[in-house]
Amino acid sequence: MLRQRQPRKHDNGHLDFIRSLPCLICGNNIETEACHIKMADLSIGKIATGIAHKPDDKYTVPMCGNCHRGQHSKSERAFWIESRIDPIKTALALFSISGDYEAGIQIVTAATNYRNLT
């Protein structure tokens, strides 16, 4: 039996929160965009999304325009493996504290620091 695609869940407040944070890759805090993570993680029930279908807004991380375009310039999985950041874990952590700027900065900093340690 085919599963009907569910409509995307929008959360404009969360997207504004994501845009208030520095870039997860380079730290730029001037031109941050909300970057949707399209790759799947079946361990949490997240299916891959395609070109015409963005994932729910809870699967977003902050990225500057330059890094965001870099993410789209190659395989998304390859980009995140190269960056040594788990974007889905980070997105869900940010969604869980959405609106709390200080906690958001701590999550972005922790993800960046972990990346620098590995």
RAKAMO-V437170 format. One record per backbone hydrogen bond with DSSP energy under -0.5 kcal/mol. NH is the residue of the N-H (numbers start at 0). CO is the residue of the C=O. E is the energy in kcal/mol with one decimal. If there is no record, write none. Layout:
nh=[NH & NH]
co=[CO & CO]
e=[E & E]
This chain:
nh=[9 & 14 & 15 & 16 & 17 & 18 & 19 & 19 & 20 & 22 & 23 & 26 & 32 & 34 & 34 & 35 & 36 & 37 & 40 & 43 & 44 & 45 & 46 & 48 & 52 & 56 & 58 & 59 & 60 & 62 & 64 & 67 & 68 & 69 & 70 & 71 & 72 & 72 & 73 & 78 & 79 & 80 & 81 & 82 & 83 & 83 & 84 & 86 & 89 & 90 & 91 & 92 & 93 & 94 & 95 & 96 & 96 & 97 & 99 & 100 & 103 & 104 & 105 & 106 & 107 & 108 & 109 & 110 & 111 & 112 & 113 & 114 & 115 & 116 & 117]
co=[7 & 10 & 11 & 12 & 13 & 14 & 15 & 16 & 17 & 27 & 61 & 22 & 62 & 32 & 60 & 33 & 58 & 35 & 45 & 40 & 41 & 40 & 44 & 37 & 49 & 8 & 55 & 57 & 34 & 32 & 30 & 63 & 64 & 65 & 66 & 67 & 68 & 69 & 70 & 74 & 75 & 76 & 77 & 78 & 79 & 80 & 79 & 84 & 85 & 86 & 87 & 88 & 89 & 90 & 91 & 92 & 93 & 94 & 96 & 98 & 99 & 100 & 101 & 102 & 103 & 104 & 105 & 106 & 107 & 108 & 109 & 110 & 111 & 112 & 113]
e=[-0.7 & -2.2 & -2.2 & -2.0 & -2.7 & -2.2 & -0.8 & -1.1 & -1.4 & -2.8 & -3.0 & -1.1 & -3.4 & -0.8 & -2.9 & -0.6 & -3.0 & -0.7 & -2.4 & -1.8 & -0.8 & -2.2 & -0.7 & -1.8 & -1.0 & -2.5 & -1.8 & -0.8 & -1.9 & -2.3 & -0.9 & -2.7 & -2.2 & -1.7 & -2.0 & -1.3 & -0.7 & -0.6 & -0.6 & -2.5 & -2.3 & -2.4 & -2.5 & -1.9 & -1.1 & -0.5 & -1.3 & -1.0 & -2.2 & -2.6 & -2.5 & -2.1 & -2.5 & -2.4 & -1.9 & -0.8 & -0.8 & -1.1 & -2.5 & -1.1 & -2.3 & -2.5 & -1.9 & -2.1 & -2.5 & -2.7 & -2.5 & -2.4 & -2.3 & -3.0 & -2.6 & -1.9 & -1.9 & -1.2 & -1.3]
